Every structure is written in structure tokens, then in C-alpha cells.
Amino acid sequence: MFPSKTLHDFVQDALTRVGEILPEAVQRKLHHNEEIVLLDVREGEEYQRGHLPDALLIPRGVLEGQVPQLLRDPNADIIVYCGSGMRSALACDVMQQMGYTNVHSLAGGFRAWVQFGGRLDH
């Protein structure tokens, strides 16, 4: 039977190692001016339609090549998001393997942020 593992399987496996953060908790961090990095791993067109405030765009497809150049502090508080939370879970898993110690995936992704009523930049 092909395929033996689906995207859902890979995401569920990653989530056994990756912490998620709720939109409410991200909003609190922003409200309290905590030092966080918001990392958007969607594609450029998605980012242009709207993104979290001051989010850094590094599409998932080029993450491994660009993250070390742009995020030099392996202990930075990094919140990664995509559209639904799947790409961000996979990205966080890889980033942890790269040595980043404090990465979290935004639960439900950008869609959850919008439903929560979080502030957007365009």
C-alpha cells in the first residue's frame, strides 16, 4: 500500500516532540512586549495577504538554508506558524534538530490567529 506515511502522520509524529502555543498566549506575549520571534513559514503570497505583527517570512521549503543565517540565537523564543499548524509543526521539529531550544508551533496556525481576533499586518 502506498503511501505508507501521510502528511498527517508526519505532523502527528512531529507533535510528539514539538510544543504548541495557543493564540491567546501569543497575544499575551505581544501585549507584554516579550522578546519573541514570530516566524511565518508560509509562502510569500500567503504572507502578503496578511501576517502576524512583525513576523519574519522564511517559507518552509527554504527553512533549513535560511534559518541559521537569519536566526542566530539558538535560545530565542521563536513562535512558528503557517496556515493551519501543520507546516509549522514540521518546521519546529526540524529547527529543534538544528539546535533551536525554544521553538513552538502556533496551534491552529494563521487561521486560528484570525479566528481569535489577533492583530494583523499587511
C-alpha positions in Angstrom: 0.0 0.0 0.0 1.4 3.4 -0.9 2.0 5.8 0.7 2.9 4.2 4.0 3.0 7.6 5.8 0.8 10.6 5.0 1.3 14.3 5.8 -1.0 13.8 8.8 1.2 11.0 10.1 4.4 13.1 9.8 2.7 16.1 11.6 1.3 13.9 14.4 4.8 12.4 14.8 6.4 15.9 15.0 3.8 17.0 17.5 5.1 14.3 19.9 8.3 16.4 20.1 7.1 19.9 19.4 5.2 22.2 21.8 2.3 24.1 20.6 1.2 27.6 21.8 -2.3 29.0 21.7 -3.2 32.3 20.0 -4.2 33.7 23.4 -0.7 33.0 24.8 1.0 34.7 21.8 -1.3 37.7 22.2 -0.2 38.0 25.9 3.5 37.8 24.9 2.9 40.6 22.4 0.9 42.7 24.8 3.7 42.4 27.5 6.3 43.3 24.9 8.2 40.0 25.5 11.1 39.4 23.2 9.8 36.8 20.7 10.4 36.0 17.1 7.3 35.3 15.0 8.4 33.1 12.1 5.9 32.7 9.2 6.7 29.5 7.2 4.0 30.1 4.6 4.7 31.1 1.0 5.2 34.7 0.0 1.7 35.2 -1.5 0.1 33.9 1.8 2.3 36.3 3.8 1.4 39.3 1.6 -2.3 38.7 2.3 -1.7 39.2 6.0 0.6 38.0 8.8 1.2 38.4 12.5 2.8 41.7 13.6 6.5 42.0 12.6 6.6 38.3 11.5 9.7 37.2 9.7 9.0 35.2 6.5 11.0 32.1 5.8 9.0 29.7 3.6 9.1 26.0 4.8 10.8 24.9 1.6 13.9 27.0 2.3 13.9 26.9 6.1 17.0 24.8 6.7 19.1 27.0 4.4 17.9 30.4 5.7 17.2 29.9 9.4 20.8 29.7 10.5 21.6 33.0 8.7 18.6 34.9 10.0 18.1 33.5 13.5 21.5 33.3 15.2 20.3 32.9 18.8 19.5 29.2 19.3 17.8 30.0 22.6 15.5 32.8 21.3 11.8 32.4 22.0 10.5 31.5 18.5 6.9 31.0 17.6 6.4 29.4 14.2 3.2 29.5 12.3 1.7 28.5 8.9 -1.9 28.4 7.7 -3.2 25.5 9.8 -0.3 24.4 12.1 0.9 21.5 10.0 3.9 23.1 8.2 4.8 24.9 11.4 4.9 21.7 13.4 7.2 20.1 10.9 9.4 23.3 10.8 9.7 23.3 14.6 10.7 19.7 14.6 13.5 20.4 12.1 14.6 23.6 14.0 14.9 21.6 17.2 17.1 19.1 15.4 19.2 22.1 14.2 19.7 23.1 17.8 17.0 25.7 18.5 15.8 25.1 22.0 12.7 27.3 22.5 10.5 26.9 19.4 6.7 26.5 19.5 4.1 25.9 16.8 1.1 28.2 16.8 -1.8 25.8 17.4 -4.2 26.0 14.5 -1.9 28.4 12.6 -2.8 31.7 11.0 -6.4 30.6 10.7 -6.7 30.2 14.5 -5.0 33.6 15.0 -7.6 35.3 12.7 -10.5 33.5 14.4 -9.1 34.6 17.8 -9.1 38.2 16.5 -5.4 38.7 16.7 -3.8 41.8 15.2 -2.6 41.5 11.6 0.0 43.3 9.5 -0.4 43.6 5.7 
